[in-house]
Amino acid sequence: MTSRKNKSAKESRHNIKHVEAKTENQKNYIINIIENDVTFCSGPAGCGKSFIAAGIAAEHLHRGEIENIVVTRPLVCAGKDIGSLPGELMEKINPYLIPMQENFKFFLGQAFYGLYCNDKRISYQPLEVMRGATYHHTYMILDEAQNCTYEQIKMFITRMGEGSKVLINGDIRQSDIRHKSGLEECMNKLERVKGVGICKLDKSDIQRNGIIGRILSALED
């Protein structure tokens, strides 16, 4: 006899939100993530590059198709570097990761998100200390990659172990670093490599608020 509690737990396992493409470019982005081991995505703010990455990763973790999700990003924001915030390294990185944390909470809900974080199946790692690590059966997400150097992105990709996928997102037109961004260079060099997907979203893919696309068009004229 199945108890009401067990039945409820079984039903709730599927009670998460599924990512849905709103545009053809977003649909192509989702297909690339599924079909490739490494996927790059560039696009303006609000086009869904981070949101979709979180949604796909969350769903695959929840269905047991992967074991872990690891999220990182360079500790640069509006021209400030890692030294501009007080505290230890993880205390410094936490404010930068709030947007991605909110994405996971949206898809998984607070309960599942908390469960996976407590089990360390969703974790956040500073990019600066990932050298030497290897991640197996993991979705590895590098967000805001326009603020990475070529060497940083190369290092991140080579952390990938068996059964893992790498998702690298950013806006090549919005870098906050003084030296050359490595995102566009990596996308150009890896465009024809088998197993690597290259996606480019634009203002027509912005779903956050329709006015953003109009503002960006006016500012870039």
C-alpha positions as CSV (number, residue, x, y, z in Angstrom):
1,M,0.0,0.0,0.0
2,T,1.4,3.4,-1.0
3,S,1.1,6.0,1.6
4,R,-0.2,9.4,0.9
5,K,3.1,10.9,1.9
6,N,5.1,8.7,-0.6
7,K,2.6,9.5,-3.3
8,S,2.9,13.2,-2.6
9,A,6.7,13.0,-2.7
10,K,6.6,11.1,-6.0
11,E,4.3,13.7,-7.6
12,S,6.3,16.6,-6.3
13,R,9.4,15.3,-7.9
14,H,8.1,16.5,-11.2
15,N,6.7,19.8,-9.9
16,I,9.3,22.1,-11.4
17,K,9.1,24.7,-14.1
18,H,10.4,23.8,-17.6
19,V,12.3,26.2,-19.7
20,E,10.5,27.2,-22.9
21,A,12.0,29.0,-25.9
22,K,10.2,32.2,-26.7
23,T,12.0,32.9,-30.0
24,E,13.7,30.9,-32.8
25,N,17.1,32.0,-31.5
26,Q,16.3,30.7,-28.0
27,K,15.1,27.5,-29.5
28,N,18.4,27.1,-31.4
29,Y,20.2,27.8,-28.2
30,I,18.4,25.0,-26.3
31,I,19.1,22.6,-29.2
32,N,22.8,23.5,-29.1
33,I,23.0,22.8,-25.4
34,I,21.4,19.4,-25.7
35,E,23.4,18.3,-28.8
36,N,26.9,19.7,-27.9
37,D,29.4,19.2,-25.1
38,V,30.4,22.9,-25.0
39,T,28.0,25.7,-25.9
40,F,28.8,29.4,-26.1
41,C,26.1,32.0,-26.1
42,S,26.4,35.7,-26.6
43,G,23.7,38.3,-26.5
44,P,22.4,41.5,-24.8
45,A,21.0,41.8,-21.3
46,G,17.6,40.1,-20.9
47,C,17.8,37.9,-24.0
48,G,17.7,34.7,-21.8
49,K,21.3,33.4,-22.2
50,S,21.7,32.8,-18.4
51,F,18.1,32.0,-17.7
52,I,17.9,29.2,-20.3
53,A,21.3,27.8,-19.2
54,A,20.0,27.6,-15.6
55,G,16.7,26.1,-16.7
56,I,18.2,23.3,-18.8
57,A,20.8,22.5,-16.1
58,A,18.1,22.4,-13.4
59,E,15.8,20.1,-15.3
60,H,18.6,17.7,-16.2
61,L,19.8,17.6,-12.5
62,H,16.2,17.1,-11.3
63,R,15.7,14.2,-13.7
64,G,18.9,12.5,-12.6
65,E,20.7,13.0,-16.0
66,I,23.6,14.7,-14.4
67,E,25.0,14.6,-10.8
68,N,26.0,18.3,-10.2
69,I,25.8,21.8,-11.4
70,V,28.8,24.1,-10.9
71,V,28.4,27.9,-11.5
72,T,31.1,30.4,-11.7
73,R,31.8,33.9,-13.1
74,P,34.7,36.4,-13.1
75,L,34.7,38.6,-10.1
76,V,34.3,41.8,-12.1
77,C,31.4,44.1,-12.2
78,A,31.1,47.7,-13.6
79,G,34.9,48.1,-13.5
80,K,35.4,46.8,-9.9
81,D,37.6,43.8,-9.2
82,I,37.7,41.2,-6.5
83,G,39.4,43.5,-4.0
84,S,36.5,45.9,-3.9
85,L,34.4,43.8,-1.6
86,P,35.1,42.8,2.0
87,G,35.4,39.3,3.4
88,E,36.8,35.9,2.4
89,L,36.7,34.6,-1.2
90,M,33.3,33.0,-1.1
91,E,31.9,36.1,0.7
92,K,33.2,38.2,-2.2
93,I,31.7,36.0,-4.9
94,N,28.2,35.6,-3.4
95,P,26.9,39.0,-4.4
96,Y,27.9,38.4,-8.0
97,L,26.0,35.1,-8.1
98,I,22.6,36.3,-6.9
99,P,21.1,36.6,-10.4
100,M,21.9,32.9,-11.2
101,Q,20.7,31.8,-7.8
102,E,17.3,33.4,-8.5
103,N,17.2,31.6,-11.9
104,F,17.6,28.3,-10.2
105,K,15.0,29.1,-7.6
106,F,12.5,30.1,-10.3
107,F,12.8,26.7,-12.1
108,L,13.3,24.4,-9.0
109,G,11.4,26.2,-6.3
110,Q,12.8,27.1,-3.0
111,A,12.5,23.6,-1.5
112,F,14.3,21.7,-4.3
113,Y,16.9,24.5,-4.7
114,G,17.7,24.4,-1.0
115,L,17.9,20.6,-1.1
116,Y,20.3,20.5,-4.0
117,C,22.5,23.3,-2.5
118,N,22.6,21.5,0.9
119,D,23.7,18.3,-0.9
120,K,26.3,20.4,-2.8
121,R,24.8,19.2,-6.0
122,I,24.4,22.9,-6.9
123,S,27.6,24.8,-6.0
124,Y,29.2,28.1,-6.8
125,Q,32.9,28.2,-7.3
126,P,35.2,31.2,-7.8
127,L,36.7,31.0,-11.2
128,E,40.1,32.2,-9.8
129,V,40.5,28.9,-7.8
130,M,39.2,26.3,-10.3
131,R,42.6,25.5,-11.9
132,G,43.4,21.8,-11.2
133,A,39.8,20.8,-10.6
134,T,37.9,18.2,-12.7
135,Y,34.1,18.0,-12.9
136,H,32.4,14.7,-13.9
137,H,28.7,14.4,-14.9
138,T,28.3,18.1,-14.2
139,Y,26.8,21.1,-15.9
140,M,29.5,23.7,-15.7
141,I,28.2,27.2,-16.2
142,L,30.4,30.2,-16.8
143,D,28.3,33.4,-16.6
144,E,29.3,36.9,-17.6
145,A,32.2,35.5,-19.7
146,Q,32.8,38.7,-21.5
147,N,34.8,39.7,-18.4
148,C,37.1,36.7,-18.8
149,T,40.4,36.6,-20.6
150,Y,41.2,34.0,-23.3
151,E,43.3,32.0,-20.8
152,Q,40.6,32.0,-18.2
153,I,38.0,30.5,-20.6
154,K,40.5,28.0,-21.9
155,M,41.3,26.9,-18.3
156,F,37.5,26.6,-17.5
157,I,36.8,24.4,-20.5
158,T,39.6,22.1,-19.6
159,R,38.1,21.4,-16.2
160,M,35.4,19.3,-18.0
161,G,35.4,15.6,-17.1
162,E,33.4,12.6,-18.3
163,G,29.7,13.1,-18.9
164,S,29.8,16.9,-18.4
165,K,28.6,19.9,-20.4
166,V,30.1,23.4,-20.5
167,L,27.9,26.4,-20.9
168,I,29.6,29.8,-21.4
169,N,27.5,33.0,-21.6
170,G,28.2,36.6,-22.0
171,D,27.7,39.8,-24.0
172,I,30.7,40.5,-26.2
173,R,29.7,44.1,-26.5
174,Q,29.6,44.8,-22.7
175,S,33.0,44.1,-21.1
176,D,34.0,45.7,-17.8
177,I,37.7,44.7,-18.1
178,R,40.5,46.9,-19.4
179,H,42.3,44.1,-21.3
180,K,40.9,42.2,-24.3
181,S,37.9,40.0,-23.6
182,G,38.5,36.3,-24.4
183,L,34.8,35.4,-25.2
184,E,34.7,36.6,-28.8
185,E,38.2,35.1,-29.5
186,C,37.1,31.7,-28.2
187,M,33.8,31.8,-30.1
188,N,35.6,32.6,-33.3
189,K,38.4,29.9,-32.9
190,L,36.0,27.1,-31.8
191,E,33.2,27.8,-34.3
192,R,34.0,24.8,-36.5
193,V,35.0,22.4,-33.8
194,K,32.8,19.3,-33.5
195,G,30.9,19.2,-30.3
196,V,31.0,22.9,-29.8
197,G,27.8,25.0,-30.3
198,I,28.0,28.8,-31.0
199,C,24.8,30.8,-30.4
200,K,24.1,34.5,-30.8
201,L,21.0,36.1,-29.4
202,D,20.0,39.7,-30.2
203,K,17.6,42.4,-29.1
204,S,14.7,40.6,-30.7
205,D,15.2,37.8,-28.1
206,I,14.8,40.1,-25.1
207,Q,12.0,38.9,-22.9
208,R,12.7,40.6,-19.6
209,N,11.0,43.8,-20.7
210,G,10.2,44.9,-24.2
211,I,11.5,48.4,-23.6
212,I,15.0,47.1,-23.1
213,G,15.4,46.3,-26.8
214,R,14.2,49.7,-27.8
215,I,16.5,51.4,-25.3
216,L,19.5,49.4,-26.5
217,S,18.7,50.2,-30.2
218,A,18.6,53.9,-29.3
219,L,21.8,53.9,-27.3
220,E,23.7,52.0,-30.0
221,D,22.7,54.3,-32.9
